[in-house]
Structures are given as C-alpha cells and as structure tokens.
C-alpha cells in the first residue's frame, strides 16, 4: 500500500533543515511522477451508477439530481483526474464521499475532497484510525476525516435509490463497509473482495480477521442475485458466481489451516502444505500464498467474535 505524505505532515517540517525539506520535496515529486501516466477509466453499471478504475481501490460513483456520491477516492495525486472523469460522465462535482475502510489507497483523496466541502462518511473505526495513523502513515489532516460516522450502518436516499451502507466487522480491517444500491442492484465491497488479481489481504494490525472476511462474503451472497454487479476493492467488476468462487476459496483455506492447527502444526508446516496453491496463480499478486496462509493462521489464533461465527 502506498504511503503518501500529507500536507499536514509536510507542514510540520517547515522548520527543518534544508536537507530534510529537500527529501520531502523529492518524495512528493516521486509520488506525483508515479501517478503521472495513470488513466482513470469509467465503466457504467446502471443508470446513474458507475465504477472508476485507476490506481488503488476501485471507486463507486452515483450521480443524479441529488449530487454525486463517491465510494472511496484512491490517492491524492489522482484527485484532479478523478474529478475530470466524473465530469466526462456528465455528473456534477462530488458532494458526498463514503470510505469503505481506512487504507490510503482508498482514502488518499479525502483531504483534497474535504477541502472542497465534500461530506465524508465512514464507519467509526475509520475515523479513529485516520486520526491516529500508524508507524508508516501519518495522522490525517482534519479535512480528510469523516464528519458523519456510524457503528452498524446508514441508509442514504439519493438520486432515486436507497443506498444501504453496512458495517462488516473484523474482516479486512475493523472498519469495513459495503455499499449496496438497492434499485440499481450494485454493491461495492471494498477490500472484503479481491477479484482475480491477488489473494486476500487481511490487515491483522487494523483488526482484520479471515473469519470475518468469510462471514462478510456470506452476508453479501445472501443479499445479491444473479443480476447484481459487484464492485470489488481491486480487480474487474464481478458477479454473484465470482463471489461464490471467492467464498469457497476462503472457506477451503480456513478449514485446511484450522485442521492443521488442531493437529499441532506450526505456521511453517502449514505454509509448506500450500493450502492456497490452486488460487495463488498471479505472479504479480500483492498477496501471495504464504502471506495469505500466515494471515489465516494468525486469525484463527485470535478469539472468535460473534459476527464471525459460521452461519
């Protein structure tokens, strides 16, 4: 995950030595250069609903008479390109933003959009983690923070549709939300779903758990039908059948690792079994088999939350 330097973090260094300032300037230049050739591509999904692909997490867009609603916003250097792509669709400026979770490839544009007056919404833990940052990501600027937060979910009645936002606990992180347009029959799953590009990334340091990813997938499958278009956090737009495959993969690996743990096998012994091998087929994947198995193994060593129980 990329770690852009925020404007606030840069401001703290204004009194630093020239060498430090030069390093910060070079970091910004490298970040800008990295995104210079990125093209934002739009794919219509239903009337007034689309997905944008660029760098980082996929962006959901709802637009119409009530204004443009954005689901996630990728990286800060891409904000202008994202706004241009939205205008090219005939949509107005962004009015509302929902973050599916706190990671920078999904929230990097928050500060830019917040400065334009966009109303940012997210689950409680997203705001908390953005405020705190971590060892590699500095605390977010005030303009980047969600101003409306919720624990379990929220409903929005915008652009002729009912948009259900539902928290999925202890999954990819502890602050994941799905966003479901009822009329359009489109759901954005954030990083609860990686479609055909990598094995799942379970951020244990942010409260994630493999059991929660499986539970969230089961809940979404109960909501959708064969005509639903599913926006994953990364990868192409998917169908219910694609999500079934993903669910079955999660279940198969979790069961195999759980059984091996019950037999007293160490992490290294379980990794040597290669329980995720048949899905570990992309050489450019962000998460490879051993890393995924490690996340599952460590997830199963943690207490089971009620929402992660099998259904």
Backbone torsions as a table, in degrees:
resi	resn	phi	psi	omega
1	UNK	NA	131.9	-179.7
2	UNK	-70.3	155.6	-176.2
3	UNK	-129.5	74.4	-179.2
4	UNK	-60.7	150.6	176.9
5	UNK	-90.7	126.1	-176.4
6	UNK	-77.0	161.4	177.2
7	UNK	-61.4	-37.0	179.7
8	UNK	-62.8	-44.9	179.5
9	UNK	-61.4	-40.5	178.5
10	UNK	-63.5	-40.0	-178.5
11	UNK	-61.3	-33.0	179.9
12	UNK	-65.8	-17.3	-176.7
13	UNK	-99.4	7.0	-174.6
14	UNK	-61.9	-27.7	-179.8
15	UNK	-93.3	7.0	-176.6
16	UNK	-78.4	176.5	-178.0
17	UNK	-70.0	159.4	177.9
18	UNK	-56.4	-34.7	-179.0
19	UNK	-66.4	-38.8	178.2
20	UNK	-65.8	-44.3	179.5
21	UNK	-62.0	-38.1	177.9
22	UNK	-63.6	-41.1	179.8
23	UNK	-63.1	-41.4	178.5
24	UNK	-64.6	-43.5	179.1
25	UNK	-59.9	-42.2	179.2
26	UNK	-66.6	-37.3	178.3
27	UNK	-62.5	-43.3	177.6
28	UNK	-62.8	-41.7	-179.2
29	UNK	-63.9	-42.1	179.1
30	UNK	-63.3	-40.8	179.9
31	UNK	-63.6	-43.4	179.3
32	UNK	-64.7	-44.9	179.8
33	UNK	-61.1	-37.2	-178.7
34	UNK	-58.7	-34.1	-175.6
35	UNK	-101.8	2.4	-173.9
36	UNK	-59.4	-36.8	-175.8
37	UNK	-100.3	6.7	179.0
38	UNK	-72.9	131.5	177.0
39	UNK	-109.1	132.3	177.0
40	UNK	-89.3	119.1	-178.0
41	UNK	-111.8	135.1	-178.9
42	UNK	-103.6	139.9	174.8
43	UNK	-128.4	111.9	177.9
44	UNK	-65.1	140.4	-179.9
45	UNK	-117.7	-31.6	179.0
46	UNK	-162.7	175.5	179.1
47	UNK	-61.6	118.2	179.0
48	UNK	76.8	10.9	179.4
49	UNK	-133.9	133.5	-178.4
50	UNK	-147.9	171.0	173.4
51	UNK	-124.8	143.1	176.5
52	UNK	-112.8	132.0	176.3
53	UNK	-110.3	137.9	177.0
54	UNK	-155.3	-110.3	172.8
55	UNK	-127.2	133.4	-174.3
56	UNK	95.2	-161.4	-174.6
57	UNK	-68.1	146.0	176.9
58	UNK	-61.9	143.3	-176.5
59	UNK	-108.1	127.4	171.6
60	UNK	-90.8	145.8	-179.8
61	UNK	-135.5	129.9	169.2
62	UNK	-120.8	131.6	-177.4
63	UNK	-142.3	149.0	-178.0
64	UNK	169.0	-157.6	-173.1
65	UNK	-64.0	-24.2	-178.6
66	UNK	-89.9	-0.7	179.9
67	UNK	112.0	172.4	-177.6
68	UNK	-94.8	129.9	178.6
69	UNK	-109.7	128.4	-179.7
70	UNK	-111.3	138.1	173.0
71	UNK	-110.7	105.4	-176.2
72	UNK	71.6	163.0	-171.6
73	UNK	-148.4	18.2	173.3
74	UNK	56.3	-136.2	-172.7
75	UNK	-105.5	151.0	-176.3
76	UNK	-53.6	-43.1	-178.7
77	UNK	-64.6	-12.4	-177.5
78	UNK	-96.3	-1.8	-174.4
79	UNK	-55.9	-45.6	-179.7
80	UNK	-61.1	-41.4	179.4
81	UNK	-67.2	-38.1	178.2
82	UNK	-64.6	-43.9	178.2
83	UNK	-62.7	-37.6	178.6
84	UNK	-66.6	-40.9	179.2
85	UNK	-64.2	-37.7	177.8
86	UNK	-65.2	-43.5	178.1
87	UNK	-63.0	-37.6	179.4
88	UNK	-63.4	-25.2	177.4
89	UNK	-79.6	-6.3	-176.9
90	UNK	87.3	13.4	-179.5
91	UNK	-92.1	155.8	177.3
92	UNK	-79.6	177.0	179.1
93	UNK	-59.4	154.7	-179.7
94	UNK	-64.2	132.4	179.9
95	UNK	-113.2	-34.8	-178.9
96	UNK	-130.1	148.6	178.0
97	UNK	-138.2	131.3	173.9
98	UNK	-116.3	127.7	174.0
99	UNK	-94.1	126.7	178.1
100	UNK	-74.1	-24.1	173.4
101	UNK	-169.3	-174.2	-166.3
102	UNK	-93.4	-9.2	-172.7
103	UNK	-60.0	147.0	-171.4
104	UNK	-65.2	-26.2	179.0
105	UNK	-77.1	-1.0	175.6
106	UNK	-118.8	-16.4	-176.1
107	UNK	-125.0	5.1	-174.8
108	UNK	-61.1	-25.9	179.8
109	UNK	-90.6	1.0	-176.2
110	UNK	-54.6	-47.3	-175.7
111	UNK	-62.0	-45.1	179.2
112	UNK	-58.6	-45.9	-177.8
113	UNK	-72.5	-38.1	178.2
114	UNK	-60.7	-35.0	179.0
115	UNK	-67.4	-19.3	178.0
116	UNK	-92.4	2.2	178.1
117	UNK	95.3	8.8	178.3
118	UNK	-64.9	136.8	178.1
119	UNK	-86.0	116.1	-175.4
120	UNK	-100.4	133.3	179.8
121	UNK	-127.5	147.2	177.4
122	UNK	-169.0	171.0	176.0
123	UNK	-69.0	153.6	-175.2
124	UNK	-48.9	-45.7	-174.8
125	UNK	-66.4	-25.3	178.8
126	UNK	-64.1	-48.9	177.8
127	UNK	-59.9	-45.5	-178.9
128	UNK	-58.0	-44.9	-176.8
129	UNK	-73.1	-34.8	176.2
130	UNK	-65.0	-37.8	178.8
131	UNK	-64.1	-43.7	-175.1
132	UNK	-80.6	-35.5	-170.5
133	UNK	64.2	-163.2	175.2
134	UNK	-152.4	-161.8	-175.3
135	UNK	-64.7	-22.5	-176.2
136	UNK	-117.4	-15.7	-179.8
137	UNK	-118.9	120.1	-178.7
138	UNK	-69.8	157.6	175.6
139	UNK	-55.1	143.3	-177.4
140	UNK	-74.2	152.6	174.8
141	UNK	-67.7	154.1	-180.0
142	UNK	-54.0	-36.5	-179.0
143	UNK	-66.9	-18.1	-177.7
144	UNK	-88.2	-7.4	-171.8
145	UNK	-86.6	142.5	171.9
146	UNK	-59.7	136.7	178.2
147	UNK	-102.1	-16.9	170.5
148	UNK	-119.2	123.0	177.1
149	UNK	-126.1	162.2	-177.3
150	UNK	-144.9	160.2	177.4
151	UNK	-93.4	-58.5	-175.9
152	UNK	-96.2	-33.2	-178.8
153	UNK	165.4	-178.6	-178.4
154	UNK	-156.1	151.9	174.5
155	UNK	-115.0	136.4	176.2
156	UNK	-118.4	136.1	178.9
157	UNK	-113.2	90.4	-172.4
158	UNK	-136.8	144.5	173.5
159	UNK	54.0	38.4	175.6
160	UNK	74.6	15.5	-178.4
161	UNK	-135.6	157.8	170.8
162	UNK	-100.4	119.7	-177.5
163	UNK	-104.8	113.3	179.7
164	UNK	-96.8	121.0	177.1
165	UNK	-109.7	121.2	-173.5
166	UNK	-128.4	130.2	178.0
167	UNK	-74.8	133.9	174.2
168	UNK	-115.0	112.2	-166.3
169	UNK	-81.2	142.1	172.8
170	UNK	45.8	63.5	-176.9
171	UNK	-123.9	-106.1	172.6
172	UNK	-64.7	-42.8	170.9
173	UNK	-138.7	-166.8	175.3
174	UNK	-94.9	5.9	-176.4
175	UNK	-128.2	23.8	-175.9
176	UNK	-71.7	142.6	172.3
177	UNK	-130.9	147.9	166.0
178	UNK	-104.3	153.8	179.9
179	UNK	-126.6	119.3	-172.6
180	UNK	-121.5	115.3	172.4
181	UNK	-84.1	112.2	-173.5
182	UNK	-65.5	-51.9	-177.1
183	UNK	-69.0	-44.6	-178.9
184	UNK	-71.9	-20.2	-179.2
185	UNK	60.8	50.7	178.7
186	UNK	-129.1	136.5	177.0
187	UNK	-128.4	134.9	174.1
188	UNK	-103.4	122.8	-175.6
189	UNK	-103.1	-0.4	-176.4
190	UNK	55.2	-149.5	-175.6
191	UNK	-86.3	17.6	166.4
192	UNK	-70.5	-15.4	-175.5
193	UNK	-140.5	116.2	170.9
194	UNK	-107.2	116.2	-172.3
195	UNK	-101.8	103.3	168.4
196	UNK	67.4	16.3	-179.7
197	UNK	-120.6	-23.2	-178.0
198	UNK	-165.9	159.2	167.8
199	UNK	-70.0	160.7	-175.2
200	UNK	-61.6	144.4	171.1
201	UNK	-102.2	118.1	178.8
202	UNK	-111.7	110.4	-175.2
203	UNK	-85.1	88.4	-178.3
204	UNK	-61.7	-33.0	-178.6
205	UNK	-70.7	-16.6	177.6
206	UNK	-108.6	24.3	176.1
207	UNK	84.3	12.1	180.0
208	UNK	-74.7	160.6	179.4
209	UNK	-159.4	135.4	-178.9
210	UNK	-58.9	-37.8	178.6
211	UNK	-59.3	-39.2	-179.0
212	UNK	-68.1	-35.9	176.7
213	UNK	-62.7	-45.0	178.6
214	UNK	-62.8	-44.3	-179.8
215	UNK	-62.5	-40.8	179.1
216	UNK	-64.3	-41.3	179.4
217	UNK	-62.5	-41.2	177.5
218	UNK	-62.4	-40.4	-179.6
219	UNK	-65.8	-41.4	179.5
220	UNK	-66.7	-41.0	179.1
221	UNK	-59.4	-32.0	178.3
222	UNK	-73.6	-16.4	-177.7
223	UNK	-93.5	-26.2	-168.0
224	UNK	-101.6	169.9	174.1
225	UNK	-131.9	-174.3	-174.6
226	UNK	-67.4	-15.6	-179.5
227	UNK	-97.3	-6.1	-178.3
228	UNK	-67.1	137.0	173.2
229	UNK	-100.1	126.6	-173.4
230	UNK	-111.9	120.2	176.4
231	UNK	-90.8	114.9	175.7
232	UNK	-82.4	167.4	175.2
233	UNK	-63.1	-35.1	179.3
234	UNK	-145.7	143.0	-179.2
235	UNK	104.1	176.0	-176.2
236	UNK	-71.8	160.4	175.7
237	UNK	-57.5	139.8	-171.1
238	UNK	-119.7	172.7	176.2
239	UNK	-116.1	174.1	175.4
240	UNK	-58.7	-38.7	180.0
241	UNK	-61.6	-39.0	177.3
242	UNK	-63.3	-40.1	-178.8
243	UNK	-69.9	-32.3	175.3
244	UNK	-61.7	-44.1	177.9
245	UNK	-59.2	-44.5	179.9
246	UNK	-63.0	-45.1	177.8
247	UNK	-59.0	-44.7	-178.9
248	UNK	-64.7	-36.8	176.1
249	UNK	-62.0	-49.1	179.6
250	UNK	-57.7	-46.8	-177.8
251	UNK	-63.7	-43.4	-178.5
252	UNK	-61.9	-45.1	-178.2
253	UNK	-69.0	-42.5	179.7
254	UNK	-61.7	-44.7	179.8
255	UNK	-62.3	-42.8	-179.0
256	UNK	-64.4	-43.8	-179.0
257	UNK	-68.8	-41.2	179.3
258	UNK	-61.6	-42.1	178.7
259	UNK	-63.4	-44.0	-179.9
260	UNK	-64.6	-39.3	176.6
261	UNK	-61.8	-41.7	179.2
262	UNK	-62.5	-25.0	177.4
263	UNK	-88.0	2.2	176.7
264	UNK	86.0	13.5	-178.3
265	UNK	-74.3	141.6	177.2
266	UNK	-76.6	169.2	176.7
267	UNK	-57.0	-44.9	-178.4
268	UNK	-63.8	-37.3	177.9
269	UNK	-67.6	-38.4	178.9
270	UNK	-68.7	-42.2	177.2
271	UNK	-59.7	-37.3	179.5
272	UNK	-66.1	-22.3	177.0
273	UNK	-73.0	-20.3	179.6
274	UNK	55.0	55.0	-178.4
275	UNK	-67.4	-16.0	179.2
276	UNK	-106.6	12.0	-171.2
277	UNK	-57.7	-40.4	-174.4
278	UNK	-69.2	-16.2	177.3
279	UNK	-105.6	-7.2	-178.4
280	UNK	-90.5	70.7	-169.2
281	UNK	-115.7	-6.4	-178.8
282	UNK	-99.6	111.8	-178.5
283	UNK	-65.0	-19.6	180.0
284	UNK	-98.8	10.4	-177.2
285	UNK	-61.6	144.0	177.1
286	UNK	-67.5	-40.8	178.8
287	UNK	-116.7	121.0	178.6
288	UNK	-96.3	176.9	-172.8
289	UNK	-55.5	-49.2	-176.7
290	UNK	-63.1	-39.6	179.9
291	UNK	-67.3	-40.6	178.4
292	UNK	-64.8	-45.6	-179.8
293	UNK	-62.5	-38.4	177.2
294	UNK	-61.5	-43.3	179.5
295	UNK	-64.0	-39.9	177.6
296	UNK	-65.4	-46.5	-178.9
297	UNK	-56.8	-48.2	-178.0
298	UNK	-71.7	-31.8	175.2
299	UNK	-59.8	-43.4	-175.7
300	UNK	-72.7	-11.9	175.6
301	UNK	-86.0	-8.2	-177.6
302	UNK	-94.5	158.2	178.9
303	UNK	-58.7	146.6	179.1
304	UNK	-84.2	123.8	174.1
305	UNK	-83.1	152.5	-176.6
306	UNK	-56.9	-36.7	-176.0
307	UNK	-74.9	-9.7	180.0
308	UNK	-97.8	0.1	179.8
309	UNK	-66.2	144.9	177.1
310	UNK	-59.3	145.8	179.8
311	UNK	-109.9	NA	NA
